[in-house]
Amino acid sequence: MEVLGIDIGFGFTKATNGKDTLIFKSLFGDATDLQFWMDFGKDSTADFYHVTVDGNSYFIGDLAEQQSNVLNFTLDQEKLITEFVKILALTSAGVFQKKESAINVPINIVSGLPIGHFKHNYERFNEILTGHHQVTYHRPDGKKTVKEIYINKVRMLPQPMGSVLNLLMDDKGDIVNSELAKQKVGIVDIGFRTTDFTIMDRLRYIDRGSRTIDNGISKAFGIISNKLREKCGVGVQLYRLYQAVESGTIKMKGHGLNFTKIKDQVYTQLAANIANDIDRLWAEDWDIDAIVLTGGGSMALAPYLQPLITGNVHPLTNGVDARLNNVKGYLKYGRFTWGESANGKQEMTPEPDSAEQQTPISRRATQASLPRPEEPSPDVVMLMEEDTLVDDDALEEIEELVEENFTQQKSAGNFRL
């Protein structure tokens, strides 16, 4: 039996078996007939994900972004469940299934859902994936590999719990961080579309302080995209902004554009909103010992958000990709639940029929509901086709745009708790 942790986010799909880690954009598109393939990059076929699932062929991730004529990307939870989960999860699971593996070797998966969508969707997630599947992997040279995938069990968790479990457990799934296990911990999981807030009090999940708010990093990306369209007349898709926003620059039609001031303004406002959400949600939880920032969005927002949080903020670890915190925790929880199966061991503990039969307190609790910002440039400098344009009104305009967007979000009810 194999155990996998899989995290299908709106921005990226992440998966790990403990030895190898997989991460790619949550995109898929039609598999076109490539007339010629050339790639001089290192491990050029490592991210060549061309698969056939249920008789339909797809390009996945970067390959879809580069080569597909029709590309699928979503920020809708229902669409993610019904159209994306099966394709992205099976693609991930098959990658970890080695050629020499026995056909139909059972795979147990642990994954997660935003807290606000957990109750409605966790059973559907299970139904979509459990059972026998066949996935064909196509290579650029025309060769293909057919893999028979048998998903035996799927266990779902509220997404932020993965990060807590990653801090609590070692790679075998044993709870080793005894100090953290005794504390009341707040987790702020900043994803692409959503931000999840949850509390674990001495290993017990606290529902009162756990919510999902549609206030992820895509909100900032959307405002930046709108501003770029307004200034340059080019609509930039959100999934193409990752590197540009990180650096604060983008090239359009061969000309560079610096939007660091815009990025800082938007990130500052988004961080302020999240900090306000923390104060409101956890007003009664003044005894929180530590606050953990996690999720891909936390890497970008931490310099803006951390100074606004009152309390002991668990620092992000340099060199560690925060996008993987949840999925690593999922895998550790899977090994805690089913035992170390990567080397073929049998399940150490049979799954009980009810939570009350779980005698160890750690098991009962974990399944209860289950860089600094760059200095802004003095002006927003846009290198347009004609010449260098110094826009003196840029800051005022972006302030108005930020205020308009975040006000609309509040009035639409996205901040209702």
N, C-alpha and C positions, 0 to 999 in steps of 0.2 A: 504494500500500500504506500502511496505517495501522499504527502501533505503539501498543499500550495497555499500561499497567501496571494489573493488577487484583489486589487483596488481599482475599480473602473470609475474614474472621475470625469467631469465634463471637459477638463483640460488634457489630462494624461491618464493612460492605463498603466498600472504598475503591477508587477508580479514577482514573486521570489519563491525559491525552494530551499533557501538557506545557503546554498552554494553559489547560485547565479541569480542575477537580478535583471529584470526586463522592464523597460520603460519606453513608451511611444505615445504620440499624440492620439487622442481618442477620435480618430477620423477613419472613415472607410469610403471607398468609391468604386466605380465600375472598373473592372480589370480590362483595360484596352489591350489590343494586340500590338505589342512593342515590336517595331520593325528592326530595331537595332539597340543593343545595350552596351554601354561603356561606362565604367566607373573606376577611376584610378585611386579611389580612397582606400585607406587601410580597412581591412575586413569589409570589403565593399558589399558583400551579400549578407552581412550580419543583420541589417535592417530591411532586407528585401522581403517584405511580407505580402506575398501573393497567395491567397488561399481560396479554396472552394469549400463552401459550407452549405449543406442542403441543396446542392445542385447549382448554386450561384457562386460566381467567382468575384473576388474583391481584392483591391489593393488596400493595404492597411497603413496607417500612420504617415510618415514622411513620403513613402512611395505614392500613396493616394494624393497627397497634397501636390506632388510634383507631376504625376502622370495621369490622374483620372480626369475624365471630362465632366463627370457628375460626382460631386463631392458631398459627403454627408457629415455634418457637424451640428450639434444641438446644445441648447441650454435648457431644454425642457425635460423634466424628470420622467414623465410618462413615456416620452419618445426614447429616452435613454434606456429605460427598462425593456420596452417592447421591441426596439429595433437595434440597439447597440450591444446590450449585455451579452447575448449569445455569441455574436460574431467575435467580439473583442476578447471575451473570456475563453472561448474555445481556441482562438488563435494563440493566446498566451499559454494555455494548458498544453497544447500540442508541442510548442517550442521546447518545453521542459521534458517531454517524453522522448527519451533517447531511442535511437534506432534499434539497439539491442534489447530494449525493454520488451517484456512479454505483452502480447496483445491483450487488451482489456485489463491491464493492471489497474486495480482500483485507485482512484484519485479522490481524496477528501479536500474540499476547498473551504477556506474561511475568507469571507469578504465583509464589506460594510456598506451601510447606507446613511445618508444624512439623518439626524435624529428626527426631524420633522416629517420624513418620508418612511421611517423604519416600519412602523406598525402596519401601514397599508401595503408595503411592498416586499417584506422579507420572505413571505411564503411564495410570492410570484417569482422572485429571484431563484428560489430553490426549484420550483417547478420547471423553469426554463432550462436549467442546467443539469439537473439530475438525470442520469440514464446513459445510454450508449450513443455515441456520436462518431461521425467519420469526418476528418478534415484532411484535405489534400493540400500539400505545400508545393508550389511551383517555383522552379529556379529560373534565372534568366536564360540559361542554356537550353531550356525546354524540358529538362528532367523534372520528375515530380516524385514526391514521397507521400504515401497514403498512411495516415495514422488513425488507429482505432482508439477512441478515448472513452473510458468508462468512468463517469463521475458518480461515485458511490454516495457521498454525503456532502451537503453544503450547510455550513453554519454561518449565520449572519450576526454582526455586531453593529451597534451604533458607531459610526465612523471614528469619532475622537477617541474611543476606548482603545483603538489600536495603538495610539501613541503612548497612552499610559501603560499598557501591557508591555510595550517595547522597553520602557524604562524600568518596569518592575521585574521582568523575566530575563533569564539567560536564554541561550540558543536552544536549550533542551526543553524550555517551557517551565522551568522551576523559578519560583519567586525568590529572588536573591537580594533585591533592594528592600531590606527590612525597614529602613528609616522611612522611605516613601510609602511603604505599606501601612504605616501608622498615621499618616498625615491626611489632611483634607486638601485635595488638589483640584484646582480649576483648570480646565483645558479649553484653549481657544484654537480651533482648527480652521484656518483660513484657506479655503479652497478656491477653485476658479469661479464657480457661480455662487456658492454659499459659504457662510461662516457658521460653524457649529460651536456651541458652548455647552460644556457639561462639567459635572462635579463628581469626583470619587471621594467619599469620606471613609477612610480606613477600609478600602477595597469594596465599599458598597456604592453602587450607582445611585445618584440622587436625581430623581426626575424633575424635581421642582426647579432646579437651576440649569436644566438642560433644554436648549432650544436650537432651532435652525433659523437663520435669517438670510434672506436673499441679498447678501452684501459682500460678495466675494471679489476677488481681484478683477473679474471681468467687468465689474461696474466701472472701475478706473480705466480699463482698456476701452470700454465703450465711449467714454467721454473723450479720451485721447483720439480715438478713431474719428469721432464726429468733428473734432477740431482740425484734424488733418484733412478731412474731406472739405471742410469749410475753407481752409487756407489754400489747398492744393488741387481740389477737385478730384481727388482719388479716394475711392472707398477701400480701406484696408480691413480685411477680415480679421476678427479678433485672434484667431489661432495663428496669424502671421505676425503678431506683434510681440511675441515673447522676447526675442533677442533685441528688438528695437527699443522696447521699453526699458529693458535692463541697462542698455548703454545710453539711452536718452537721445539717440540719433537714428535716422532712417534715411535710406537713399531712394529717391523717386526719379525715374527717368534719367539716371546718371548724376543727379545733383543731391548733395547732402543736406539734411534738414536737422537742426538741433532743437529738440523740444524738452530739454531738461527742466526748464521753468514750469512748463505745463505739467510734466510728470510730478514734480515736487508739490505743486499746488494740489493736484488731484489726490496724490497719496497722503498728503497732510490731512485733507478733508475726510478721506476714507478711514484713516487711522483714528481721527477724532470721533467719527461715528461709531466705530467698533469699540473704542474706549467708553463712550457713553452707554453703549449696549451692555458692556461689562458692569458698569456702575449700577445700571437699572436692574439687570437680571440678578445680580448677586448682592443686592443691597442688604439682604438679611443674612448673607453668608460672610460676615465680617471676620470670621475665624478661619478663613482659607489660609493654609500654610504656604502654599506655592501656586503660582500660575504658570502653566506650560503653554508656550506658543508653538504651534505645529502647522503642518500643511505647506504646500508650495507657495501660497501667498505670504506666509510668515517670513520667508527669506527676504522678500522685497519690502514688506511693511514694517519689519521689526525696528529699524532705526527711527521710524516715524511714530510707531505705536508704543514701544517700550517706555519712553519717557512720560507717556500719558497715563500709564497704569500705576495705581497705588498698590503696593504689595511686593512680595518677593517673586520676581519673574525668573523662571528657570531659563538660563541663557541658551541660545541656539549654539550648537556645536560647530565650530569652524570645520569646513571640509566635509560635512555631512549633509546630504541632500534631504531636506525636510519633507520632500514629497514622498519619501519612502518610509517615514516613521510609522504610519498606520499599517502599511502592508507588512512590515517586519513584525509588528505586534500581532497581526492576524496569524502569521505563520507560527509565532511562539505560542499563541493561544491554541492553535490546532495541535501542536505537539503536547501541550498541557492536557488537552482534551482526549486525544487519541494515542498519545505516546509517541516516541521517536520512531517514525515509520520509514524514514529515508533509507535506512539500512535493512528494511524488510521485516522489522519486528511486528509482532501482533499487537493489537490494541491493548494497552496496559489496563485500561479501566473501561468496562462497558458503559454505554450511555444510559443513564437512569431515565425512568419514565416521567419523573417529576423532579422539580428543583429540590424538594424536601429530602429526597434520597441522597443528595450530594453532601456527604458528611464533612469533608474538609471545608473550613470557612472560606479559604481563598477561592475554591471552586464555586461555592455558592454565591459569593459576592461578584465574581467576574461574570457570572451568567445571570445576574439578577434580572436584567431586562434585555436580556440579550437575545556687516559692512557699513557703514555710515552712509548717509545720503550725500550725493555730490552737491557742492555749492552751486546754487543756481547762477546761471550766467546773467549779466546785467540786462541783457535783452534777449528775446527769442530771435535767433538769427536763422533766417530761412534762405537757403541758396536755391533760388528759383531759376528757371531756364533763362530769363532775361539777365538777371544780375543779383547781387546780394541785397536782400530786403531786410531792413531793421524795422521791426514792428513795435513802435512805442506803446501801442494800446493793447498789446498781447496780454499782459497781466490782468488788466481790468476786464478784458473779454473772457479770459479763462475763469476768473472769479465768478463772473455772471453765469457762465456755462455750468460750473460746478454747483453753484447754489441752485440753479434751475433743475439740474438732474437729480440732486439729492432731495430737493423739496418734492419733486414729482414722485420719487420713490416712497417717501413717507406718506404722502397723500394717497398713494395707491394701496397702502395697507401692508407694505412689505416689512414694516417695522413693528407690526402688531405682535404682541407676545401672548 
